[in-house]
Amino acid sequence: MGWLYFDYYYLILVVPALIFSIAMQVKVNRAYSSFSKVRNSKGLTGEQAAIRVLNHYGINDVRIERVGGKLTDHYDPKQRVIRLSAGVYSKDAVTAVGIACHEAGHAAQHAEKYAPIRVRNAILPVCNIGSQIGLPLAILGYFLGFEPLISIGLLLYALIALFQIITLPVEFNASRRAVKVMSSDGMLYDDELYGAKKVLTAAALTYVAALVATLANLLRFILRFNRNR
């Protein structure tokens, strides 16, 4: 059957996207490792930096907690808590300040009801369904020779890309908020702010890479299904 032939589309589309994703992950790890060794002149820890961002936006109902792992920092809107990894929470490195302020930027987005983050949260349940059953449905539809099922499966899988597209402005906006407060509040000097920006930019590019990988895989399956009909 045509489906079992060598997948040239994977080689042409997906492999370059995966290489790009790996390159972006290496980039963020290098930036993190480099600037995690540079202490900020004010001696601010990640926790203290996050508090200053929350204060800047008048937010007083968000907790800050320590969480295990590396680069596991995130904001939990349901619990209203910013969770910072050990390498960020109590460290006074440039990276710690940048990452903590970024997560506090997400808290500010929720407090201000930032539109993209509300849209992203609204479509999240459907996108989760699409990520789990989209491709299996499309493949099942192909073997059954039932084209509507193929279309439904690919449409559900495409919702992953939609979610990732909406995530991009959310992440970039959180970083802009972080940089703005770090600068206006005098948390970091110019050379330190440069390092924080570099880490945040590298992290944001990993979201771009994830979107590229999803789009490449989606196009791959569309082309394969059309070729094998």
Backbone bond lengths (Angstrom), bond angles and torsions (degrees), N, CA, C in turn:
res aa  C-N    CA-C-N  psi(-1)  N-CA   C-N-CA  omega(-1)  CA-C   N-CA-C  phi
1 M - - - 1.472 - - 1.521 109.78 -
2 G 1.364 116.37 150.84 1.443 121.27 -178.64 1.515 113.46 -57.74
3 W 1.334 116.54 -30.45 1.459 120.68 -177.51 1.528 111.81 -64.25
4 L 1.324 115.99 -27.72 1.457 119.71 -175.12 1.532 113.06 -88.21
5 Y 1.330 117.38 -4.00 1.455 120.19 178.73 1.523 110.65 -69.01
6 F 1.348 115.88 163.89 1.467 120.61 178.86 1.526 110.15 -56.47
7 D 1.320 116.03 133.73 1.463 121.54 -175.16 1.530 110.59 -88.53
8 Y 1.323 115.90 88.68 1.463 120.38 179.24 1.529 111.23 -66.86
9 Y 1.318 116.07 -31.55 1.463 119.17 -178.78 1.531 111.46 -64.61
10 Y 1.332 115.18 -33.47 1.469 118.27 177.00 1.521 109.98 -64.08
11 L 1.323 115.91 -42.85 1.464 121.20 -178.94 1.522 110.97 -66.68
12 I 1.325 116.65 -40.82 1.465 121.02 -174.65 1.529 112.47 -80.01
13 L 1.332 116.75 -37.98 1.465 120.60 -173.00 1.521 113.98 -102.84
14 V 1.325 116.24 -50.67 1.461 119.78 -170.46 1.529 112.47 -78.95
15 V 1.321 116.75 -42.12 1.471 119.09 -178.32 1.525 112.18 -57.90
16 P 1.353 119.86 -47.93 1.474 118.75 176.65 1.529 112.68 -59.15
17 A 1.339 116.58 -37.72 1.464 120.10 179.05 1.522 110.79 -65.35
18 L 1.329 116.75 -39.50 1.462 120.50 178.22 1.523 111.09 -66.57
19 I 1.324 116.32 -39.57 1.470 120.39 177.21 1.524 110.22 -62.15
20 F 1.326 116.12 -42.26 1.471 120.82 177.17 1.523 110.77 -62.09
21 S 1.331 117.09 -42.23 1.463 121.65 179.03 1.524 111.13 -61.99
22 I 1.326 115.97 -44.07 1.465 120.49 179.23 1.524 110.18 -63.98
23 A 1.328 116.29 -41.14 1.464 120.55 179.83 1.531 111.13 -62.48
24 M 1.318 116.49 -40.46 1.465 119.70 179.41 1.526 111.30 -68.77
25 Q 1.327 116.66 -35.78 1.465 119.55 177.61 1.521 110.66 -67.36
26 V 1.322 116.56 -39.80 1.466 120.70 176.04 1.527 109.84 -62.86
27 K 1.322 116.04 -39.97 1.462 121.49 -179.63 1.530 111.18 -61.62
28 V 1.326 116.73 -45.70 1.465 119.12 -178.64 1.526 111.06 -69.73
29 N 1.330 116.82 -36.54 1.472 119.28 177.86 1.523 111.52 -65.71
30 R 1.322 116.45 -38.91 1.469 119.99 178.59 1.522 111.15 -66.80
31 A 1.331 116.04 -44.44 1.464 119.97 179.58 1.522 110.32 -62.82
32 Y 1.325 115.95 -42.52 1.462 120.29 179.32 1.524 110.63 -62.86
33 S 1.321 116.46 -48.18 1.462 120.49 -178.20 1.524 111.51 -63.00
34 S 1.327 116.43 -39.23 1.455 120.74 -178.11 1.517 112.21 -66.93
35 F 1.324 117.17 -51.98 1.465 120.07 -174.21 1.529 113.07 -86.70
36 S 1.335 116.81 -8.43 1.473 118.30 173.95 1.524 110.57 -72.87
37 K 1.327 116.55 -12.91 1.464 121.12 178.14 1.524 112.25 -93.72
38 V 1.332 116.52 -4.53 1.464 121.65 -178.42 1.519 109.47 -102.45
39 R 1.323 116.70 113.73 1.469 120.76 178.83 1.518 109.77 -79.29
40 N 1.336 115.69 141.83 1.461 118.58 177.08 1.522 110.69 -78.78
41 S 1.307 116.11 148.62 1.474 121.53 -172.26 1.516 113.12 -65.47
42 K 1.330 117.37 -26.45 1.467 120.73 -178.64 1.525 112.37 -83.38
43 G 1.333 116.99 -10.51 1.462 120.32 -179.47 1.517 113.69 71.09
44 L 1.341 116.56 22.69 1.469 120.27 -179.26 1.525 110.63 -75.32
45 T 1.316 116.41 135.28 1.463 120.56 172.52 1.526 109.19 -86.82
46 G 1.313 116.60 167.46 1.453 119.93 177.37 1.519 111.60 -59.08
47 E 1.309 116.88 -42.23 1.472 120.44 179.48 1.523 110.32 -60.19
48 Q 1.323 117.10 -47.32 1.462 120.64 -178.65 1.524 111.65 -63.62
49 A 1.333 116.14 -38.59 1.464 120.32 179.10 1.528 110.86 -64.82
50 A 1.325 116.72 -43.38 1.461 120.63 179.13 1.534 110.77 -61.86
51 I 1.323 116.64 -40.22 1.463 120.90 178.86 1.527 110.62 -61.10
52 R 1.321 116.51 -39.63 1.461 119.98 -178.78 1.530 111.34 -67.49
53 V 1.336 117.07 -35.09 1.471 119.72 175.82 1.526 109.97 -67.69
54 L 1.326 116.70 -44.09 1.471 120.44 178.34 1.523 110.22 -60.00
55 N 1.315 117.06 -43.13 1.468 121.10 178.58 1.530 110.91 -63.36
56 H 1.325 115.75 -38.27 1.465 120.31 179.58 1.527 110.86 -58.68
57 Y 1.335 116.53 -37.70 1.465 121.53 -179.01 1.534 112.72 -94.64
58 G 1.312 116.75 6.02 1.462 120.39 178.06 1.510 113.77 68.86
59 I 1.320 117.15 30.87 1.465 121.92 -178.84 1.531 108.76 -98.13
60 N 1.319 117.17 122.12 1.466 120.25 -177.83 1.528 113.27 -128.51
61 D 1.331 116.40 12.16 1.466 118.92 -178.31 1.537 111.54 -120.33
62 V 1.326 116.98 23.84 1.471 121.97 178.02 1.526 109.14 -115.84
63 R 1.346 115.68 126.87 1.464 120.58 178.48 1.518 110.16 -88.26
64 I 1.329 114.67 162.74 1.462 121.27 175.57 1.520 107.92 -126.72
65 E 1.333 116.36 123.97 1.453 121.10 -177.08 1.523 110.93 -127.02
66 R 1.324 115.28 158.56 1.462 121.11 174.15 1.528 108.94 -90.32
67 V 1.341 115.93 141.57 1.458 121.34 178.39 1.524 108.33 -133.52
68 G 1.314 116.53 152.72 1.458 120.49 -178.67 1.513 113.07 -75.69
69 G 1.330 116.12 168.81 1.452 121.98 176.41 1.517 113.27 92.60
70 K 1.341 114.55 176.60 1.466 122.43 178.70 1.516 109.35 -113.94
71 L 1.325 116.30 133.31 1.468 122.45 -177.67 1.525 111.73 55.98
72 T 1.316 115.74 38.34 1.462 121.91 178.28 1.532 110.95 -102.47
73 D 1.304 116.80 13.29 1.457 122.76 -177.00 1.532 110.37 -65.57
74 H 1.324 116.24 137.16 1.464 120.22 179.03 1.515 110.49 -164.48
75 Y 1.331 114.67 164.02 1.465 120.97 173.94 1.520 108.41 -109.47
76 D 1.321 115.89 129.41 1.463 122.44 179.24 1.526 108.02 -103.29
77 P 1.352 118.02 103.87 1.462 120.09 -176.55 1.531 113.90 -69.16
78 K 1.334 116.62 -27.57 1.470 118.83 -179.66 1.526 111.18 -70.43
79 Q 1.329 115.43 -43.35 1.469 119.83 179.53 1.521 111.96 -88.11
80 R 1.327 116.22 -9.51 1.466 122.91 -176.13 1.532 110.51 53.26
81 V 1.318 113.98 57.45 1.457 120.06 -178.71 1.530 109.85 -141.28
82 I 1.321 115.74 137.82 1.461 122.26 172.71 1.514 106.78 -95.86
83 R 1.327 116.46 122.36 1.464 120.44 179.62 1.529 108.47 -106.96
84 L 1.324 114.86 122.25 1.458 121.41 -177.48 1.520 110.32 -114.93
85 S 1.313 116.38 136.31 1.465 121.31 179.74 1.521 110.29 -68.60
86 A 1.332 114.93 165.22 1.465 120.05 -177.88 1.523 111.69 -59.29
87 G 1.328 117.04 -33.13 1.456 120.67 -179.57 1.507 113.78 -76.59
88 V 1.337 117.33 -1.23 1.462 122.19 -179.22 1.534 111.14 -121.58
89 Y 1.324 116.30 -45.37 1.461 121.80 -171.27 1.535 113.20 -52.59
90 S 1.317 116.67 -54.87 1.470 119.93 -173.32 1.526 113.34 -111.24
91 K 1.341 117.19 9.92 1.453 121.30 -179.37 1.528 110.59 -94.65
92 D 1.344 115.09 149.33 1.462 119.44 179.26 1.531 111.67 -106.64
93 A 1.328 116.49 26.42 1.461 121.09 178.77 1.527 110.05 -76.17
94 V 1.328 115.77 159.24 1.461 121.52 177.14 1.526 110.65 -58.84
95 T 1.333 116.64 -41.41 1.465 120.29 179.37 1.529 111.35 -62.31
96 A 1.311 116.69 -39.49 1.462 121.04 -178.32 1.526 110.49 -61.11
97 V 1.317 116.01 -44.05 1.464 120.32 179.71 1.528 110.35 -65.19
98 G 1.330 117.22 -46.08 1.464 120.90 -178.53 1.515 112.77 -61.83
99 I 1.323 116.30 -47.53 1.465 120.58 -178.24 1.528 111.03 -66.47
100 A 1.321 117.15 -43.42 1.466 121.00 -179.72 1.524 111.04 -62.76
101 C 1.324 116.18 -41.50 1.467 119.66 179.07 1.525 110.91 -67.13
102 H 1.322 117.17 -34.74 1.472 121.07 176.90 1.524 110.29 -61.80
103 E 1.322 117.23 -46.16 1.476 120.23 -179.99 1.521 110.81 -65.92
104 A 1.316 116.18 -36.80 1.471 119.06 175.76 1.523 110.31 -66.27
105 G 1.346 116.16 -29.50 1.456 120.24 175.34 1.518 111.45 -62.51
106 H 1.339 117.17 -35.73 1.467 120.74 175.52 1.537 110.44 -64.96
107 A 1.319 116.16 -39.41 1.470 119.68 177.61 1.524 110.25 -61.94
108 A 1.334 116.18 -38.51 1.465 120.46 177.97 1.525 110.66 -66.15
109 Q 1.323 117.07 -37.75 1.464 120.37 177.21 1.525 111.08 -59.51
110 H 1.316 116.28 -44.76 1.463 120.59 179.50 1.524 110.74 -66.18
111 A 1.299 116.50 -40.10 1.469 120.18 -179.55 1.521 111.09 -64.13
112 E 1.332 115.98 -35.36 1.466 120.59 -178.30 1.529 112.68 -93.23
113 K 1.349 116.18 3.15 1.462 121.20 -178.94 1.535 111.01 54.68
114 Y 1.320 114.64 50.08 1.465 122.81 178.25 1.528 109.05 -58.37
115 A 1.325 117.35 124.06 1.468 122.44 -169.81 1.535 114.67 -56.28
116 P 1.346 120.06 -49.72 1.477 118.63 -178.01 1.523 113.89 -58.64
117 I 1.330 117.00 -36.34 1.462 118.31 -178.34 1.528 110.62 -72.53
118 R 1.327 116.97 -29.52 1.460 120.15 176.64 1.528 110.43 -70.64
119 V 1.333 116.12 -40.17 1.470 120.13 177.23 1.523 109.93 -64.48
120 R 1.344 116.05 -43.89 1.469 119.77 -179.37 1.523 111.26 -60.27
121 N 1.313 117.05 -44.26 1.463 120.67 179.96 1.528 111.27 -65.98
122 A 1.328 116.43 -33.07 1.471 120.30 -177.99 1.528 111.75 -69.10
123 I 1.346 116.66 -36.82 1.463 119.11 -176.60 1.535 112.38 -93.13
124 L 1.321 117.02 -4.06 1.467 120.25 -176.54 1.526 113.63 -55.67
125 P 1.355 120.05 -46.64 1.470 118.99 -178.98 1.523 113.34 -59.03
126 V 1.349 116.67 -42.46 1.463 120.19 179.93 1.522 110.38 -67.63
127 C 1.330 116.36 -38.49 1.467 120.47 179.72 1.524 111.00 -65.11
128 N 1.323 116.46 -36.36 1.468 119.83 176.83 1.524 110.93 -62.51
129 I 1.337 116.08 -40.16 1.464 120.14 176.87 1.525 110.24 -63.67
130 G 1.342 116.06 -43.45 1.450 120.87 -179.89 1.515 112.79 -61.24
131 S 1.343 116.74 -38.52 1.464 120.39 -179.02 1.521 111.69 -69.36
132 Q 1.336 117.47 -25.54 1.462 121.55 -176.82 1.526 112.93 -89.80
133 I 1.322 117.09 -39.43 1.471 118.57 -171.96 1.527 114.12 -119.01
134 G 1.340 118.07 -5.34 1.462 120.19 -175.97 1.516 113.22 -57.94
135 L 1.334 116.61 -60.79 1.466 119.65 -178.42 1.530 113.03 -66.41
136 P 1.351 119.58 -41.95 1.471 118.40 176.29 1.529 112.86 -56.54
137 L 1.342 117.08 -39.16 1.464 119.63 177.94 1.526 111.32 -65.24
138 A 1.340 116.11 -42.84 1.456 119.89 -179.58 1.531 111.41 -63.04
139 I 1.323 116.41 -43.11 1.467 120.73 179.75 1.532 110.58 -66.45
140 L 1.339 115.63 -40.95 1.464 119.42 177.23 1.525 110.46 -61.63
141 G 1.330 115.64 -43.01 1.456 119.96 178.76 1.514 112.19 -61.90
142 Y 1.334 116.11 -35.07 1.475 120.06 178.62 1.523 110.74 -65.19
143 F 1.329 117.57 -48.43 1.469 120.84 -177.55 1.527 112.08 -69.37
144 L 1.347 116.12 -27.30 1.463 119.46 177.16 1.528 111.59 -84.68
145 G 1.330 116.02 -10.51 1.456 119.87 -177.43 1.511 112.36 70.48
146 F 1.342 116.62 29.25 1.457 121.70 -176.57 1.535 108.50 -112.80
147 E 1.333 115.93 94.52 1.453 121.30 -172.43 1.531 114.65 -61.90
148 P 1.343 120.42 -36.36 1.469 118.82 177.50 1.527 112.90 -58.27
149 L 1.326 116.82 -35.02 1.462 120.07 178.81 1.535 110.46 -68.45
150 I 1.346 116.14 -36.26 1.466 120.34 175.82 1.530 109.79 -61.40
151 S 1.310 116.42 -46.09 1.465 121.52 -178.56 1.521 111.48 -63.25
152 I 1.337 116.14 -42.31 1.468 120.29 179.18 1.528 110.21 -63.58
153 G 1.337 116.24 -43.43 1.451 120.24 -179.86 1.519 112.39 -62.47
154 L 1.330 116.76 -44.83 1.464 120.04 179.87 1.526 111.56 -67.70
155 L 1.327 116.02 -35.55 1.462 119.57 177.19 1.529 110.68 -63.82
156 L 1.316 116.45 -42.93 1.463 120.16 178.15 1.530 110.89 -63.47
157 Y 1.334 115.96 -40.42 1.463 119.55 178.77 1.528 110.73 -66.19
158 A 1.334 116.72 -34.54 1.463 121.24 179.72 1.525 111.80 -64.01
159 L 1.342 116.21 -22.75 1.466 119.42 178.36 1.523 111.40 -63.29
160 I 1.343 116.96 -26.56 1.467 119.87 176.38 1.525 109.48 -61.99
161 A 1.331 115.68 -44.95 1.466 119.96 178.93 1.524 110.85 -63.66
162 L 1.341 116.51 -39.28 1.466 120.12 178.03 1.523 110.25 -60.34
163 F 1.332 116.39 -44.58 1.459 121.04 178.87 1.534 110.69 -60.64
164 Q 1.323 115.90 -42.64 1.460 120.02 -179.21 1.524 111.83 -68.03
165 I 1.336 116.82 -35.79 1.464 120.92 177.24 1.521 110.37 -62.65
166 I 1.332 116.49 -44.14 1.460 120.67 179.85 1.527 110.89 -69.22
167 T 1.337 116.82 -28.78 1.462 120.98 179.90 1.524 111.58 -67.29
168 L 1.321 118.22 -31.78 1.462 121.17 -176.68 1.526 113.21 -57.22
169 P 1.352 119.94 -53.60 1.470 118.20 178.40 1.524 112.69 -63.37
170 V 1.336 117.09 -29.30 1.467 120.36 177.42 1.525 110.51 -62.79
171 E 1.342 116.33 -46.99 1.453 120.65 -178.38 1.526 112.18 -69.94
172 F 1.318 116.80 -44.20 1.462 119.87 -179.65 1.525 111.14 -65.72
173 N 1.322 117.28 -37.38 1.458 120.68 178.92 1.525 111.54 -66.98
174 A 1.337 117.22 -39.87 1.466 120.60 177.74 1.531 110.43 -61.97
175 S 1.330 116.55 -39.05 1.465 120.37 178.07 1.521 111.12 -68.10
176 R 1.342 117.33 -40.43 1.470 119.98 178.01 1.523 110.69 -62.49
177 R 1.327 116.36 -41.04 1.457 119.66 176.99 1.523 110.74 -61.51
178 A 1.333 115.90 -42.66 1.458 120.88 -179.42 1.524 111.27 -61.99
179 V 1.335 115.89 -48.45 1.469 120.51 -178.72 1.525 110.80 -63.33
180 K 1.321 116.48 -40.36 1.459 120.53 -179.41 1.529 111.22 -60.54
181 V 1.327 116.64 -45.58 1.466 119.81 -178.43 1.533 110.83 -72.39
182 M 1.327 116.63 -40.50 1.463 119.59 178.34 1.521 110.92 -58.31
183 S 1.325 115.91 -37.85 1.458 121.17 -178.73 1.526 111.82 -76.34
184 S 1.332 116.42 -51.47 1.471 120.21 -175.83 1.521 112.31 -69.04
185 D 1.333 116.22 -30.02 1.465 120.49 -178.55 1.531 112.05 -88.73
186 G 1.315 116.30 -3.43 1.461 120.17 178.05 1.516 114.10 67.44
187 M 1.320 117.20 30.87 1.467 119.66 179.69 1.521 111.87 -68.48
188 L 1.344 115.44 -39.82 1.457 120.60 -175.92 1.520 110.31 -128.12
189 Y 1.320 115.97 147.44 1.455 121.00 172.60 1.535 108.61 -77.98
190 D 1.323 116.46 169.41 1.464 121.21 -171.76 1.524 113.04 -55.67
191 D 1.335 117.69 -46.07 1.460 119.62 -178.33 1.527 111.26 -68.03
192 E 1.333 116.12 -32.79 1.460 120.28 177.53 1.531 110.33 -72.54
193 L 1.333 115.92 -38.15 1.463 120.71 178.41 1.524 110.05 -63.72
194 Y 1.321 116.20 -36.16 1.465 120.75 176.59 1.527 110.28 -59.54
195 G 1.324 116.41 -44.14 1.467 120.41 179.59 1.515 111.93 -63.91
196 A 1.332 116.55 -42.19 1.464 120.49 179.04 1.524 110.75 -63.55
197 K 1.344 116.74 -41.75 1.465 120.84 178.34 1.521 110.79 -62.05
198 K 1.330 115.95 -40.53 1.467 120.01 -178.16 1.518 110.77 -63.12
199 V 1.320 117.19 -41.31 1.460 120.99 178.92 1.528 110.57 -65.70
200 L 1.332 116.95 -45.10 1.462 120.85 -178.32 1.532 111.57 -66.71
201 T 1.328 116.67 -37.70 1.465 120.07 177.89 1.523 110.79 -65.40
202 A 1.328 116.30 -43.35 1.467 120.54 178.54 1.521 110.74 -61.24
203 A 1.331 116.36 -41.36 1.461 120.47 179.54 1.532 110.67 -64.55
204 A 1.337 116.37 -41.00 1.464 120.29 -179.89 1.521 111.30 -63.94
205 L 1.326 116.88 -34.69 1.462 120.48 -179.32 1.526 112.33 -66.62
206 T 1.331 117.40 -22.49 1.466 118.92 176.31 1.536 110.22 -67.51
207 Y 1.341 117.24 -30.41 1.462 120.71 176.24 1.532 110.06 -71.23
208 V 1.332 116.00 -37.26 1.464 119.87 175.37 1.526 109.94 -62.49
209 A 1.333 115.83 -43.29 1.468 120.33 -179.93 1.520 111.26 -62.85
210 A 1.331 117.11 -39.41 1.462 120.48 178.84 1.528 110.94 -63.13
211 L 1.328 116.61 -39.89 1.462 120.75 177.82 1.521 110.81 -65.08
212 V 1.326 117.25 -43.62 1.465 121.45 179.00 1.531 110.24 -59.64
213 A 1.329 116.88 -42.38 1.464 120.97 180.00 1.526 111.39 -64.09
214 T 1.324 116.75 -41.92 1.465 120.42 179.09 1.526 111.57 -64.97
215 L 1.335 116.77 -44.72 1.462 120.66 179.66 1.528 111.19 -64.24
216 A 1.337 116.29 -39.07 1.468 120.39 178.78 1.525 110.39 -63.26
217 N 1.322 116.27 -42.75 1.463 119.86 -179.16 1.530 110.97 -69.51
218 L 1.340 116.51 -37.64 1.461 120.28 177.97 1.525 110.63 -63.32
219 L 1.339 117.00 -46.22 1.458 120.76 178.56 1.520 110.71 -63.46
220 R 1.323 116.40 -37.88 1.471 120.75 177.81 1.521 111.51 -56.96
221 F 1.340 115.92 -48.31 1.472 119.04 -177.47 1.523 111.63 -70.39
222 I 1.332 117.60 -35.84 1.465 119.95 177.52 1.527 110.04 -61.09
223 L 1.332 116.40 -45.45 1.463 120.77 -179.61 1.535 111.64 -66.80
224 R 1.319 116.46 -39.02 1.466 119.83 -179.81 1.525 111.45 -66.52
225 F 1.321 116.25 -44.12 1.463 119.10 -179.46 1.530 110.24 -64.56
226 N 1.344 116.70 -40.93 1.458 119.50 -179.78 1.536 111.30 -66.89
227 R 1.345 116.42 -37.88 1.458 119.47 -178.90 1.518 111.32 -68.54
228 N 1.336 116.40 -35.60 1.462 120.04 -172.58 1.536 113.97 -90.33
229 R 1.312 116.72 -0.17 1.470 118.48 179.27 1.533 110.75 -64.79
